[in-house]
Structure formats: C-alpha cells, structure tokens
Amino acid sequence: MALELLSDPFLLARAQFAFTISFHIVFPAFTIGLASYLAMCELLWLTTKKPVYRTLYKFWLKIFAVSFGMGVVSGLVLSYEFGTNWSGFVRATGNVLGPLLNYEVLTAFFLESSFLGVMLFAHNKVGERWHFFATCMVVLGTLISTFWILAANSWMHTPAGYTVENDIYSPEDWLKVIFNPSFPYRFTHMVAGAYLCTAFAVIGTGAWYLLRGREKEAARTMFSMGLWFILIVTPVQIFLGDLHGLEVRDYLPAKLAAIEGHWQTAGNAPLLLFAVPDQKAETKHAEIGIPDGASLIITHSRDGVIQGLKDFPREDRPPVAIVFYSFRVMVGLGFAMLGMALAGVILRRGGRVYETRWFLHAALAMSPAGFIAILAGWFVAEVGRQPFLVYNLIRTADMASPVPAASIATTLALFIVVYGFVFGAGVYYIFKLIRGGPAAAARDTHGAALKRPMAAGDV
C-alpha cells in the first residue's frame, strides 16, 4: 500500500491536501470560537468591572494571537496546492470559486488583520469601548471568513446557479451559487462546532487549574462560563446536525448510504452503532444496531426507506469505512458533550461542580473533543463527497495536475517535517502560556505582555 501511494501522483496529491487541510482547519475553528469568547469577556468586564474578566481577556488574547498566526500560515499553503496539484479544478471552477475566495480575503481577512492590531497593541491607547469595538470587528471577520469559505465548499457539495461551456463552469446566479442548498446547514453546523471546540478547550483549562488548586477565581469563572455555554449550544448543534442529515439525504444519497453503512435499499433500517464495513464484499460484519433507528431518524418514520450503496455504480461510491467510522466519532463526541453539560447542571445544583474531581478529570479529558469532532466531521463531508470534487459533475481523478510523483512525495515529506517543527513549537508555546496562567497576564497592567504574546510563559 505504501509503495502504491509513493508511486501514484494522484494519491499523493490527495494525501498532501488531506494532510495540510486537516492541519489547517483546527486553528481557524479554534479562533472563530475564541474571538467570540474574548468579546464576551470584554463585554462582562465593561459591564461589571470585575477584574477577573479583564484577566481572562488578556490571558486568552495571547493564545488567540498564536492560534491566529498558525491558522494564517497553514492556510497559505492550500492556495498554492490548488495551482500545483489541482490545476484542472482551478481551470474548470475558477470562475465560480475564485471570486468567493477573493471575497473572503477582501471582506474578512483585511478586517481581522486591521482590528487584530488594535486588540493586541492598543489596549491602553484607545478607549475601552473602542477596544471592545475592535474585538467585535475581529469576531465579525472570523464569521465572514467562515461564510465565504463554507459557501465555496458547500457549492462543491450541492452546486447551483452555474452554467457550463466547454467544461468551464461560470456563475449564472450568484445568490444561488452562494446560498446553495447545503450552505445554510453546513455554515451553522460549522460555526456551532467551532464554538464548542473553544468551549471545551476553555473548560479543560479551567479544570486543569482547579485540579491543581491554582488561579481559583479565574479557573472557576472560565469553567462556569464554558459549562453554561455547552449546555445551550450542544443541543442546538445536535439539532443542526439532524437538519444537515436531512439535506444530505436529499442531495447526496451515496454519502448518506456510506454514513449509515447500508448496502441494500430498505425500510425499517437499523441505526448501526457499530459495524465493520466490507466495501469489497458489499456487506458489513459484527453489526450492533437499534432496530428501525436509521429510518426513524432520517425519514421520521419507522418504515421509511433508505437508499443503499448498491443503488449506485461502484465507481460512484465513496470510501465507506472512513465515512462510517468518522461519523460515529463525531456523533459519539457530540453526545458525550451533551452528557458533560447535563452532569454540570446536576453538580452545580448540588454546589459540587468545582470540587468533584472525577468531573474535573472528565472535563480535562474532553478538552480536545471539539478538535477531534471537527476533524471527524470534515472527513465525513469531504471523503463522503468522493469520487467527485463537485458532486456528480467533476470527478477528482480528472482534475489532478500532471506533476511527477517524486515531486509531490518530496514536498509532502517537507510539509510533514516543517509542520511538525513550526506548529509543534506553536502548540508548545500555547501550553507554556497555559502553564504560566492568567495571573501572569494580569500582572502586566500596562499591556506590555500583549506586545510579546509568549511573555506569560516565561514565569
């Protein structure tokens, strides 16, 4: 298998893009949620004047700065990969996707970059309300960026509003291009997922301090804020996921069949909790399921019919195992998040939410859950669309550039080494900042630490 990968430029190009996009997506997702958390902390500081909120703002702002930088750097590589490895795709869809990506730069990146400078370096140079305005503009920038990126990516899943001439796709109706059928569901689902990603990172950090008896006021505040947030957002996210599933049923039935692991079209389909898909034999093994569950969830009827993979030609089916398992990881973590939120309510009513050590350990263990769920969801979305880059219109295999396998293998190896070094260092410094704690940020009353985001880690 390894030799086949190293000798096939198409597989190498796919592996390279999968590696770089997987690395990239976690940083923007984290900063989307963290920007809004910073805005909430600053708003609470302005309205209550409690020092703990200002302390938390300054502490998480440094982590935001490092994460934002890593998100920008990791995203630059993707633009080059489109041109070097997927030139056919750029040529075919550039008239549609190019403007959407340019709008993201013009309306979001410039906005974020401009006001990020005010957030980091002008805390004592502008008024408090103007600084809060700058924070809100960065929040708006992250959401606008998400809007355009998801509009472009959703068009690849449910293309609309286009014309085709000589295999070149051009926009016919921009509103239909942007607000394509899957966009509303994918955009809201992604934003909620990003917020939960940040919330569990904040909760886990607070739990870490509480377990060590450190930063008690700051730890309790961030821990409590995070628990209230996930109590509200997790059920919303599960509901949004259900709506998204209904959209997949209507527009990407082969992906849904892979998600459910069903080969035969049938009613009364069970909800498979676990199984071992066998794509070659067109069956599954060791299945554990809930009778009629899939039909009930997907069609809202116990005897509702779900289309099976055998209804589609072999060459039009996605890789089943990756989609099947990734979906269950995502959903499983979603319900674990819900359980965490409900447990927090119960313990809070008993006045034991900050002292119950098993709960604090569970919160710490769940801190990466949002990152894992986002990656799993992205695998479901992108692998489930295969073998198409634009669903049912453009095959992935037809869009690869004529680049030698050795060239792609070399750059992939370099990416792995450089990413490991650069982003390993970035993650190391984030953990160093966390070890330093909010108190280190609070000691810098003149804002000097914000000029050096890593300064709190020097204690």
C-alpha positions in Angstrom: 0.0 0.0 0.0 2.8 2.4 0.9 4.6 1.7 -2.4 1.4 2.2 -4.3 0.9 5.6 -2.6 4.5 6.7 -3.3 4.3 5.8 -7.0 0.8 7.3 -7.7 0.8 11.1 -8.1 -3.0 11.3 -7.8 -3.0 9.5 -4.4 0.0 11.6 -3.3 -1.8 14.8 -4.3 -4.8 13.8 -2.3 -2.7 12.7 0.7 -0.9 16.1 0.6 -4.1 18.1 0.5 -5.7 15.9 3.2 -2.7 16.5 5.5 -2.5 20.2 5.0 -6.2 20.9 5.3 -6.5 18.7 8.4 -3.7 20.7 10.0 -5.2 24.0 8.9 -8.8 23.6 9.9 -8.3 23.2 13.6 -6.7 26.6 14.0 -9.4 28.8 12.3 -12.1 26.7 14.1 -10.5 27.5 17.4 -10.0 31.2 16.7 -13.6 31.5 15.5 -14.9 30.5 18.9 -12.1 32.1 20.8 -12.8 35.5 19.3 -16.4 35.4 20.4 -15.2 34.3 23.9 -12.9 37.2 24.1 -15.7 39.6 23.1 -17.9 38.1 25.9 -15.1 38.5 28.5 -14.5 42.1 27.5 -18.2 42.9 27.5 -18.5 41.4 31.0 -15.5 43.5 32.1 -17.1 46.7 30.7 -20.5 46.0 32.4 -19.4 44.5 35.7 -15.9 45.9 36.2 -14.9 42.6 37.8 -11.1 42.2 37.3 -11.4 38.5 36.6 -12.9 39.2 33.2 -10.1 41.5 32.2 -7.6 39.0 33.4 -9.2 36.2 31.3 -9.4 38.5 28.3 -5.7 39.3 28.4 -4.8 35.6 29.0 -6.8 34.2 26.2 -5.9 37.0 23.8 -2.3 35.8 23.8 -3.4 32.3 22.9 -5.7 33.7 20.3 -2.8 35.6 18.7 -0.6 32.5 18.5 -3.5 30.4 17.1 -4.5 33.1 14.6 -0.9 33.2 13.3 -0.8 29.5 12.8 -4.1 29.5 11.0 -2.9 32.1 8.6 0.4 30.3 7.9 -1.2 26.9 7.4 -3.9 28.4 5.1 -1.3 29.9 2.7 -0.1 26.5 1.6 -3.6 25.5 0.4 -3.7 28.2 -2.2 -0.5 27.0 -3.8 -1.7 23.4 -3.7 -4.7 24.3 -5.9 -2.4 25.6 -8.6 0.4 23.0 -8.4 -1.6 19.8 -7.8 -5.2 20.6 -8.9 -4.8 22.9 -11.9 -7.7 21.2 -13.8 -10.0 22.0 -10.9 -8.9 25.6 -10.9 -9.4 25.9 -14.6 -12.9 24.3 -14.5 -14.3 26.1 -11.5 -12.2 29.2 -11.1 -14.9 31.5 -12.4 -17.2 30.3 -9.6 -14.9 29.6 -6.7 -12.2 32.2 -7.3 -14.5 35.2 -6.6 -15.8 33.6 -3.5 -12.3 33.1 -2.1 -11.4 36.6 -3.1 -14.4 37.9 -1.3 -13.2 36.1 1.8 -9.9 38.0 1.6 -11.4 41.4 0.8 -14.2 41.3 3.4 -12.8 39.2 6.2 -9.1 38.9 6.3 -8.4 42.6 5.9 -11.0 43.3 8.6 -9.5 40.8 11.0 -5.9 41.8 10.4 -6.6 45.5 10.8 -8.5 45.3 14.1 -6.4 42.5 15.5 -3.6 45.1 15.7 -5.8 47.2 17.9 -6.7 44.2 20.1 -3.1 43.3 20.6 -1.3 46.5 20.8 -3.7 49.4 21.6 -5.4 48.3 24.8 -4.1 51.4 26.6 -4.0 53.6 23.5 -7.7 53.7 22.7 -10.8 53.9 24.9 -12.3 50.8 26.5 -15.4 50.9 24.3 -13.3 51.4 21.1 -11.2 48.5 22.1 -14.3 46.4 22.6 -15.4 47.6 19.1 -12.2 46.3 17.7 -12.7 42.9 19.3 -16.2 42.7 17.9 -14.8 43.5 14.4 -12.4 40.6 14.7 -15.4 38.4 15.7 -17.3 39.6 12.7 -14.3 39.0 10.5 -14.0 35.4 11.6 -17.7 34.8 10.9 -17.5 36.5 7.5 -14.5 34.4 6.6 -16.4 31.2 7.6 -19.3 32.4 5.5 -17.3 32.7 2.3 -15.2 29.5 2.8 -18.3 27.5 3.6 -20.2 29.0 0.6 -17.4 27.8 -1.7 -17.1 24.4 -0.1 -20.8 23.9 0.0 -21.1 24.7 -3.7 -18.8 21.7 -4.3 -21.4 19.5 -2.5 -24.6 21.0 -3.9 -23.7 23.0 -7.0 -26.3 25.6 -8.1 -26.6 28.8 -10.1 -24.0 27.9 -12.7 -23.7 27.4 -16.5 -21.2 25.1 -18.3 -19.5 25.8 -21.6 -16.5 23.8 -22.9 -16.2 22.2 -19.4 -15.8 25.6 -17.8 -18.2 26.4 -15.0 -19.4 30.1 -14.7 -21.8 31.8 -12.4 -25.3 32.4 -13.7 -27.0 33.5 -10.4 -24.6 34.5 -7.6 -27.3 34.2 -5.0 -27.9 30.6 -5.9 -24.2 29.9 -6.0 -23.6 31.4 -2.5 -26.9 30.2 -0.9 -26.7 26.7 -2.5 -28.9 24.0 -0.9 -26.3 22.7 1.7 -24.8 26.1 2.6 -27.2 27.1 5.5 -26.9 23.8 7.2 -23.1 23.5 6.8 -22.4 27.1 7.8 -24.4 27.0 11.0 -23.2 23.5 11.9 -19.5 24.6 11.4 -19.9 27.7 13.5 -21.6 25.8 16.3 -18.8 23.2 16.1 -16.1 25.9 16.3 -17.8 27.4 19.4 -18.0 24.0 21.1 -14.3 23.4 20.2 -13.3 26.6 22.0 -15.7 26.0 24.9 -14.2 22.6 25.7 -10.7 24.0 25.5 -11.7 26.7 28.0 -13.4 24.2 30.2 -10.4 21.8 30.1 -8.0 24.7 31.0 -10.2 25.7 33.9 -10.4 22.1 35.1 -6.6 21.8 35.0 -6.2 24.8 37.2 -8.9 23.6 39.6 -7.3 20.2 39.9 -4.0 21.9 40.9 -5.6 24.4 43.2 -4.3 27.3 41.1 -5.9 30.5 39.7 -9.1 29.7 41.6 -11.2 32.7 40.7 -10.2 32.7 37.0 -10.4 28.9 36.8 -13.9 28.9 38.3 -15.1 31.7 36.1 -13.9 30.1 32.8 -15.1 26.7 33.9 -18.6 28.0 34.8 -18.8 30.1 31.6 -17.9 27.1 29.5 -20.4 24.8 31.1 -23.2 27.2 30.7 -22.3 27.7 27.1 -22.2 24.0 26.2 -25.5 23.4 28.0 -27.1 25.8 25.5 -25.1 25.1 22.3 -24.7 21.3 22.4 -28.4 20.6 22.0 -28.6 23.2 19.2 -25.6 21.6 17.5 -27.3 18.1 17.6 -30.5 19.7 16.1 -28.4 21.4 13.4 -26.7 18.0 12.7 -30.1 16.4 12.2 -31.2 19.1 9.8 -27.9 18.7 7.9 -28.5 14.9 7.7 -31.9 15.5 6.1 -30.2 17.7 3.5 -27.6 15.0 2.8 -30.4 12.5 2.3 -32.0 14.8 -0.4 -28.8 15.9 -2.2 -26.0 13.4 -1.5 -27.7 10.0 -1.1 -24.5 8.0 -1.7 -22.8 9.8 1.2 -25.8 9.1 3.4 -25.6 5.4 2.5 -21.9 5.3 3.4 -22.6 7.2 6.7 -25.3 4.6 7.6 -23.3 1.6 6.3 -26.3 0.3 4.4 -25.8 -1.6 1.1 -29.4 -2.6 0.4 -32.2 -0.1 -0.1 -34.8 -1.0 2.5 -37.3 0.3 5.0 -37.1 -0.3 8.8 -33.4 0.3 8.5 -31.5 -0.2 11.8 -29.3 2.6 13.3 -25.9 1.0 13.3 -24.0 1.8 16.5 -21.0 -0.3 15.3 -20.1 -2.4 12.3 -17.2 -3.4 10.2 -17.9 -2.3 6.6 -16.6 -4.5 3.9 -16.6 -2.5 0.6 -15.2 -5.2 -1.5 -17.8 -7.8 -0.5 -20.5 -5.1 -0.3 -21.6 -6.1 3.2 -20.8 -5.4 6.9 -19.8 -7.5 9.8 -20.2 -7.6 13.6 -23.0 -5.1 13.4 -24.7 -3.7 16.5 -27.7 -1.6 15.9 -31.1 -0.2 17.0 -34.0 -1.7 15.0 -35.7 0.9 12.8 -33.5 3.6 14.2 -32.0 4.9 11.0 -35.3 5.0 9.2 -36.9 6.9 12.1 -34.1 9.5 12.3 -33.6 10.0 8.6 -37.2 9.8 7.3 -39.0 10.4 10.6 -40.9 7.1 10.0 -40.1 3.7 11.4 -40.6 2.0 8.0 -39.1 4.8 5.9 -36.9 3.7 3.0 -33.2 4.5 3.0 -31.3 4.2 -0.2 -28.4 1.7 -0.2 -24.9 1.8 -1.7 -25.8 -0.9 -4.3 -28.1 1.6 -6.0 -25.0 3.5 -7.1 -22.3 2.3 -9.5 -19.2 1.0 -7.8 -17.2 3.9 -9.3 -19.6 6.4 -7.8 -19.4 5.2 -4.2 -17.3 7.0 -1.5 -14.8 5.1 0.7 -17.2 3.6 3.2 -15.1 2.8 6.2 -13.6 6.3 6.6 -17.0 8.0 6.3 -18.8 5.4 8.5 -16.3 5.5 11.4 -15.7 9.3 11.3 -19.4 9.9 11.5 -19.7 7.8 14.6 -16.7 9.5 16.2 -18.3 12.9 15.6 -21.8 11.9 16.9 -20.4 10.0 19.8 -18.4 13.0 20.9 -21.5 15.2 20.4 -23.5 13.1 22.9 -20.5 13.0 25.3 -20.6 16.8 25.2 -24.3 16.7 26.0 -23.6 14.4 28.9 -20.9 16.7 30.2 -23.3 19.7 30.1 -26.1 17.8 31.9 -23.7 16.5 34.5 -22.5 20.1 35.1 -26.1 21.2 35.8 -26.6 18.4 38.3 -23.3 19.1 40.1 -23.9 22.8 40.0 -27.3 22.4 41.8 -25.6 20.4 44.5 -22.8 23.0 44.8 -20.1 20.5 43.9 -19.3 21.5 40.3 -15.8 22.9 41.2 -14.8 20.2 43.8 -15.9 16.9 42.2 -12.6 15.5 41.0 -13.9 12.9 38.6 -15.9 15.6 36.8 -12.8 17.8 36.6 -10.8 14.9 35.2 -13.5 14.2 32.7 -13.6 17.9 31.7 -9.8 17.8 31.2 -10.0 14.6 29.1 -12.8 16.2 27.0 -10.7 19.4 26.2 -9.6 18.1 22.8 -13.1 16.7 22.0 -14.1 19.7 19.9 -11.0 19.5 17.7 -11.5 15.8 17.1 -15.2 16.2 16.3 -14.4 18.9 13.8 -11.8 16.8 12.1 -14.1 13.8 12.0 -16.9 15.9 10.6 -14.6 17.3 7.9 -13.6 13.7 7.0 -17.3 12.8 6.7 -18.0 15.8 4.5 -15.0 15.7 2.2 -14.5 11.9 1.9 -18.2 11.3 1.6 -18.3 13.5 -1.5 -15.8 11.4 -3.3 -15.1 10.4 -6.0 -16.3 13.8 -7.0 -14.8 17.3 -6.4 -18.1 18.8 -7.5 -20.8 16.3 -6.7 -22.0 14.4 -9.7 -20.3 16.9 -12.1 -16.5 16.8 -11.7 -14.5 13.7 -10.8 -11.5 14.2 -8.6 -9.3 11.9 -10.7 -9.9 14.1 -13.8 -8.7 17.3 -12.1 -5.1 16.4 -10.9 -2.1 18.3 -12.4 0.5 16.3 -14.4 3.1 16.6 -11.6 5.6 13.7 -11.1 5.0 11.5 -8.1 8.5 12.2 -6.8 7.9 16.0 -6.7 4.7 15.6 -4.7 6.3 13.0 -2.4 9.2 15.3 -1.7 7.0 18.3 -0.9 4.7 16.1 1.3 7.7 14.9 3.3 8.9 18.5 3.6 5.5 19.6 4.8 5.4 16.9 7.4 8.8 18.0 8.8 8.2 21.7 8.6 4.6 21.5 10.0 5.8 19.3 12.8 8.5 21.8 13.7 6.6 25.1 13.3 3.2 24.1 14.6 4.8 21.8 17.2 6.5 24.9 18.5 3.3 26.9 18.4 1.3 24.4 20.3 4.2 24.1 22.8 4.1 27.9 23.4 0.3 27.7 23.9 0.8 25.1 26.6 3.5 27.3 28.1 1.1 30.2 28.2 -1.4 28.0 30.0 1.2 26.8 32.5 2.0 30.5 33.1 -1.6 31.1 33.9 -4.0 34.1 33.9 -2.2 35.7 36.8 0.9 36.3 34.7 -1.2 38.2 32.2 -2.9 40.2 34.9 0.5 41.3 36.3 1.2 43.3 33.1 -1.0 46.2 33.9 0.5 48.4 31.1 -0.2 46.0 28.3 3.5 45.2 27.6 2.8 41.5 27.6 0.4 41.9 24.7 3.4 43.1 22.6 5.0 39.7 23.3 2.3 37.0 23.2 4.6 34.4 24.7 5.6 36.5 27.7 3.3 34.8 30.2 5.0 31.6 29.5 8.3 33.0 30.9 7.3 32.5 34.5 
